[in-house]
Amino acid sequence: MPRIANHFFKAAAAFLLIGIMMGLQMSISGEHNVIGAHAHTNLLGWVTMAIFGGYYALNPAKAETRLAVIHFWSYFGAVVVMAPSLYLLYMGYLAFEVPLAIASIVAFLSVIVFTVVVFSNAEPQPNSTSGATPAE
């Protein structure tokens, strides 16, 4: 499996744990004021990162590009800032609105990078482990 795919899957698993912990905290406390942060952590962290990992696992030539690396680090960094910022904003800490806004913009730009990767014509590397040839 390409390294970027593995990074995305590991990050997805970490965000799944964080999202579940947020859900448990809400359930135990009876306070559901952070439900938006819980949903964003699960969707942007767990689901979306797992889908990105799956895409790169199925497209190893694209996973080896510089754009794929930029995509991973920019998206991962954005969600790492976004999830706790949104959580704390919903808890009433209004100072987290600015980092949340910046992280949201970075996440959007990262998805643009991913879209460029998807539409690019990356050629398989000669030593690709996928077993597929360019004609397949």
Buried (B, 14 or more C-beta within 10 A) or exposed (E): EBBBBBBBBEBBBBBBEBBBEBBEBBEEEEEEEBEEBBBBBBEBBBBBBBEBBBBBBEBBBBBBBEBBBBBBEBBBBBBBBBBBBBBBBBEEEEEBEEBBEBBBEBBEBBBEBBEEBEEBEBEBEEEBEBEEEEEE
